[in-house]
Amino acid sequence: MTKFAELGLSKPTLAALKDAGYEVPTEIQLSSIEHVLAGRDLLASAQTGSGKTAAFALPIIDCLDEPDKQPRALILCPTRELALQVAGQFKLFSSNRGLKVVTLYGGTGMGDQIRALKGTVDIVVATPGRLIDCLQRHLVDLKNVEILVLDEADRLLDMGFAPQLRTINRYVPKERQTLLFSATIDAQVAYLAQAFTTAPVTVKVQGKTIEADTIEQKFLYVDEFDKDDLLLKVLRDINCTSTLVFTSTKRKASWVKERLRDANVPAEEIHSDIAQSQRERTLKKYREGKFSVLVATDVAARGLDIPVISHVINYDLPESPHDYIHRIGRTGRAGRSGTALSFISQEQRHLVRDIEKAVGHQLGDAPLQPVRSLARRKLGRRW
């Protein structure tokens, strides 16, 4: 079994890994680190939960070596949550190097971020919109950037950031190393790679991070109007302590949260209409175990720093098999087991085959769940 020490990482970085409790590299780390250390451009395909952040953070930290006055590494992320998580990993792994990491993201005031940009800055982790704001205000200088990372490149494109990426590209030196990480490599991502990279090495490990022995997956067929009752029944049966429930819309997330609270289930919601400061407070309380059920839209499928989730419940099935994989990848991490339950209404049965193809095995054909009367009798119970 390959160890981190065999990948060419420096002793300080290996010491930081040991202190953080990391021992064995994941497949994406094994496939990527040597190329990054060698200065090659990279196009990597890796799913959520595969350890992709460390796959670029560890070698970047080694390449930067010592602190400097201007940013030498720039990591672009599609969401503030992912930016915060990536920055946290850089800070963790560079704890004994003295490198300064600054996170730039929208949805909050710029005061703290402006102050953080003063003085030495080695690594900038940013969402595209906020970074452009800072560039236009001459708050950050990217002329010394040596390494550019586009994290979750497919999502950056899906969220319409292509124009912002082209703008940022004009501020970054042409002579640089560029790394693209994406859950999928479709035509759009390939075109982006062609525009931003030079002769990139392609690494693909997708489809191997969701293992049957790590995440137990179940499909539960249910009438649309019985989903609330089935959710209550499931939460009672699993005696939930850390459950993430996904809905298709913000309105549904609010609805489900209120129905759970009506049944005395401690629950909170998180989606794009929730202010950033409130989202961070909610996540902090969730990590601390102050409540047991977090109801979310796909804003939480990627990038949230939630170390332990025992169950993921798809109240609504996502339209894309890749989004399904991202969602259930929130559980069953770091060697732990997890459970993913998906509610399948008549209207969404057509999505099942594509998901089974994506995960590589059939997920069964459970009968319709007769739950309405049973769950309603339980509404008055204390959960």
C-alpha positions in Angstrom: 0.0 0.0 0.0 1.4 3.3 -1.1 2.1 5.9 1.6 2.3 9.7 1.4 6.0 9.5 2.0 6.4 7.8 -1.4 4.8 10.6 -3.4 7.7 13.1 -3.2 6.2 15.4 -0.6 8.5 17.3 1.8 9.1 16.4 5.4 7.2 19.4 6.8 4.1 18.5 4.6 4.3 14.9 5.7 4.5 16.0 9.3 1.4 18.2 8.9 -0.4 15.2 7.3 0.6 13.0 10.3 -0.6 15.6 12.8 -4.0 15.7 10.9 -4.3 11.9 11.0 -3.9 11.2 7.3 -2.0 8.1 6.5 -2.9 6.6 3.1 -3.5 8.6 -0.1 -6.7 8.2 -2.1 -6.7 7.3 -5.7 -7.0 10.9 -7.0 -4.1 11.9 -4.7 -1.9 9.0 -6.0 -2.7 10.0 -9.6 -2.3 13.7 -9.3 0.4 14.7 -6.7 3.4 13.7 -8.7 2.2 15.6 -11.8 1.6 18.8 -9.8 5.0 18.5 -8.1 6.6 18.1 -11.6 4.9 21.4 -12.8 2.6 19.8 -15.3 -0.8 21.1 -16.2 -3.6 18.7 -15.1 -7.2 17.9 -16.0 -8.5 15.6 -13.3 -11.9 14.0 -12.9 -12.9 13.1 -9.3 -16.1 12.9 -7.4 -17.0 14.5 -4.1 -15.4 12.7 -1.2 -12.5 11.4 -3.2 -9.9 13.6 -1.5 -9.4 15.9 -4.4 -8.6 19.0 -2.3 -5.6 17.4 -0.8 -4.6 16.2 -4.3 -3.8 19.8 -5.3 -3.3 21.5 -1.9 -0.4 19.3 -0.7 1.8 19.6 -3.7 1.0 23.3 -4.1 2.1 24.0 -0.5 5.4 22.2 -1.3 5.8 24.2 -4.5 5.4 27.5 -2.7 7.9 26.5 -0.1 8.3 29.8 1.8 6.1 32.9 2.3 6.2 35.7 -0.3 4.7 39.2 -0.7 2.2 38.5 -3.5 -0.2 35.5 -4.1 1.5 32.7 -5.9 -1.4 30.3 -5.9 -5.0 31.0 -6.9 -7.9 28.6 -6.4 -11.3 29.4 -7.9 -14.4 27.7 -6.5 -18.0 27.9 -7.5 -19.5 28.5 -4.1 -18.5 30.2 -0.9 -18.9 26.9 1.1 -16.4 25.1 -1.1 -14.0 28.1 -0.9 -14.1 28.0 2.8 -13.5 24.3 2.9 -10.6 24.4 0.5 -9.0 27.3 2.4 -9.4 25.3 5.6 -7.5 22.4 4.0 -4.7 24.7 2.9 -4.4 26.2 6.4 -4.4 22.7 7.9 -1.6 21.3 5.7 0.5 24.4 5.7 0.3 24.9 9.5 4.1 24.6 9.9 5.1 26.6 6.8 3.8 30.1 7.8 1.9 30.5 4.5 -1.0 33.0 4.6 -4.3 31.8 3.0 -7.0 34.4 2.2 -10.5 33.5 1.3 -12.6 35.8 -0.9 -16.3 35.2 -1.3 -19.6 37.1 -1.8 -22.7 37.3 0.3 -20.9 39.1 3.1 -19.2 42.5 3.7 -15.8 43.1 2.3 -14.2 44.7 5.3 -12.6 41.6 6.8 -11.5 40.3 3.4 -9.9 43.7 2.6 -8.0 43.6 5.8 -6.9 40.0 5.2 -5.4 41.0 1.8 -3.0 43.5 3.4 0.6 42.4 3.9 1.9 39.1 2.8 -0.6 36.7 1.0 0.5 33.4 -0.4 -2.6 31.6 -1.4 -6.0 33.1 -2.5 -9.1 30.9 -2.5 -12.0 32.7 -4.1 -15.3 32.7 -5.8 -15.1 34.4 -9.2 -17.5 37.3 -8.6 -15.9 38.5 -5.4 -12.4 38.1 -6.8 -13.3 40.3 -9.8 -14.6 42.9 -7.3 -11.3 42.9 -5.5 -9.3 43.1 -8.8 -11.3 46.0 -10.0 -10.7 47.8 -6.7 -7.0 47.0 -7.0 -7.1 45.1 -3.7 -5.3 42.1 -4.9 -2.5 41.6 -7.5 -2.3 38.3 -9.4 0.8 39.0 -11.5 3.0 36.6 -9.5 0.5 33.7 -9.5 2.4 30.5 -10.4 -0.4 28.0 -10.0 -4.1 28.4 -11.0 -6.7 25.9 -9.9 -10.2 25.7 -11.2 -12.0 23.5 -8.6 -15.2 21.8 -9.7 -14.8 23.2 -13.2 -18.0 21.7 -14.3 -20.0 23.5 -11.6 -18.2 26.7 -12.4 -19.5 26.4 -16.0 -23.0 25.2 -14.9 -23.3 28.3 -12.7 -22.5 30.6 -15.6 -19.0 31.7 -14.5 -17.4 31.3 -17.9 -17.2 35.1 -18.6 -15.8 35.7 -15.1 -13.2 33.0 -15.7 -12.1 34.6 -18.9 -11.8 38.0 -17.2 -9.7 36.5 -14.3 -7.5 34.7 -16.8 -6.3 38.1 -18.2 -5.0 39.1 -14.7 -3.0 35.9 -14.3 0.4 35.3 -16.0 0.3 33.2 -19.1 3.4 31.3 -17.9 1.9 29.4 -15.1 0.7 25.9 -14.1 -3.0 25.3 -14.4 -5.0 22.5 -12.7 -8.6 21.7 -13.5 -10.6 19.4 -11.2 -14.1 18.3 -12.3 -16.6 15.7 -11.4 -17.1 15.1 -15.2 -15.1 15.9 -18.3 -17.7 16.8 -20.9 -17.3 18.9 -24.0 -17.6 22.2 -22.1 -14.9 21.2 -19.6 -12.6 19.9 -22.3 -13.0 23.3 -24.1 -12.2 25.1 -20.9 -9.1 23.0 -20.4 -8.0 23.7 -24.0 -8.3 27.5 -23.3 -6.6 27.5 -19.9 -4.0 24.7 -20.0 -1.0 23.6 -22.0 -0.7 19.9 -22.8 -2.5 18.8 -19.6 -2.1 15.3 -18.1 -5.6 13.8 -17.9 -6.5 11.8 -14.7 -9.8 10.0 -14.3 -10.9 8.3 -11.2 -14.7 9.1 -11.3 -17.1 6.4 -10.4 -14.8 4.7 -7.9 -15.5 6.8 -4.9 -19.0 5.6 -4.1 -18.5 2.1 -2.9 -21.2 -0.4 -2.0 -19.5 -1.4 1.1 -19.2 2.2 2.3 -22.6 3.6 1.5 -25.7 1.6 1.7 -28.1 2.9 -0.9 -31.9 2.3 -0.8 -34.7 3.5 -3.0 -38.1 4.0 -1.4 -41.1 4.3 -3.8 -43.8 6.6 -2.4 -46.6 8.9 -3.5 -45.6 12.5 -3.7 -48.0 13.6 -1.0 -46.8 10.9 1.4 -43.2 12.0 1.4 -43.5 14.0 4.7 -44.9 11.0 6.5 -42.3 8.7 5.1 -39.6 11.1 6.2 -40.9 11.2 9.7 -41.1 7.4 9.8 -37.5 7.0 8.5 -36.1 9.5 10.9 -37.8 7.7 13.8 -36.6 4.3 12.6 -32.9 5.4 12.2 -32.8 7.4 15.4 -31.1 10.1 13.5 -28.1 12.1 14.9 -26.7 13.7 11.8 -28.9 13.5 8.7 -28.8 15.6 5.6 -32.1 15.9 3.7 -32.0 17.2 0.1 -35.0 18.9 -1.6 -35.3 20.2 -5.2 -36.2 23.7 -4.3 -35.7 26.4 -1.6 -39.5 26.5 -1.0 -39.6 22.7 -0.4 -36.6 23.0 2.0 -38.5 25.5 4.1 -41.6 23.3 3.9 -39.9 20.2 5.0 -38.1 22.0 7.9 -41.4 23.3 9.2 -43.1 19.9 9.0 -40.2 18.3 10.9 -40.4 21.0 13.6 -44.1 20.5 13.9 -43.3 16.9 14.7 -40.7 18.0 17.3 -37.7 17.0 15.1 -34.8 19.5 15.6 -34.2 20.7 12.0 -32.7 23.7 10.2 -32.6 24.7 6.5 -29.8 26.0 4.3 -30.0 27.3 0.7 -29.1 30.3 -1.4 -31.8 32.5 0.1 -30.3 32.2 3.6 -27.8 34.9 4.4 -24.2 33.8 4.5 -23.7 34.7 8.1 -26.8 32.7 9.0 -25.6 29.7 6.9 -22.3 29.7 8.7 -24.0 29.8 12.1 -26.4 27.0 11.1 -23.5 24.8 9.9 -21.6 25.5 13.1 -24.6 24.4 15.2 -25.0 21.3 13.0 -21.4 20.3 13.5 -21.7 20.8 17.2 -24.8 18.5 17.3 -27.2 21.3 18.3 -29.8 19.8 15.9 -30.0 16.5 14.1 -31.5 17.2 10.6 -30.2 19.7 8.0 -32.6 20.3 5.1 -30.8 21.6 2.0 -30.9 22.2 -1.7 -28.0 21.3 -3.8 -26.0 24.2 -2.4 -25.0 21.7 0.2 -24.1 18.9 -2.1 -20.6 20.2 -2.6 -18.1 21.9 -0.5 -19.7 22.1 3.0 -17.3 21.3 5.9 -19.4 18.7 7.7 -17.1 15.9 8.9 -19.7 13.2 9.9 -23.1 12.6 8.3 -24.6 9.2 9.0 -27.6 9.5 6.6 -28.4 11.3 3.4 -32.0 11.4 2.4 -33.1 12.5 -1.1 -36.6 13.8 -0.4 -36.5 14.7 -4.1 -34.4 12.8 -6.5 -32.0 15.0 -8.5 -32.4 15.1 -12.2 -28.7 14.3 -12.8 -27.0 11.1 -11.8 -23.8 13.0 -11.1 -25.7 15.2 -8.7 -27.0 12.1 -7.0 -23.4 10.9 -6.6 -22.4 14.2 -5.1 -25.3 14.2 -2.7 -24.7 10.7 -1.3 -21.0 11.4 -1.2 -21.6 13.5 1.8 -21.9 10.3 3.9 -19.6 7.2 4.1 -16.4 9.3 4.3 -13.0 8.7 5.8 -13.6 5.0 6.2 -16.9 5.4 7.9 -20.1 3.7 6.7 -23.1 5.7 5.7 -26.7 5.3 4.4 -28.4 7.0 1.5 -32.2 6.8 1.1 -34.0 8.2 -1.9 -37.7 8.8 -2.1 -39.0 7.9 -5.6 -42.3 9.3 -6.7 -44.2 8.2 -9.7 -43.1 11.3 -11.5 -39.4 10.5 -11.0 -39.2 6.8 -11.7 -37.7 7.5 -15.1 -34.5 8.8 -13.4 -33.8 5.5 -11.6 -32.2 3.6 -14.5 -29.7 6.4 -15.2 -28.7 6.6 -11.5 -28.2 2.8 -11.3 -26.0 3.0 -14.4 -24.0 5.8 -12.8 -23.4 3.9 -9.5 -22.8 0.6 -11.3 -25.5 -1.6 -9.8 -29.2 -2.0 -9.4 -30.8 -0.5 -6.3 -33.8 -2.7 -6.1 -37.5 -2.1 -6.8 -39.0 -1.6 -3.3 -42.8 -1.5 -3.2 -44.8 1.7 -2.6 -44.4 2.7 1.0 -47.8 2.7 2.9 -46.8 5.3 5.5 -49.4 8.0 5.8 -51.6 6.8 8.6 -48.7 5.4 10.6 -46.7 8.6 10.4 -49.6 10.8 11.3 -50.2 8.8 14.5 -46.6 9.7 15.5 -46.8 13.4 14.9 -47.4 14.1 18.5 -44.4 12.2 19.8 -41.2 13.8 21.0 -38.4 12.9 18.7 
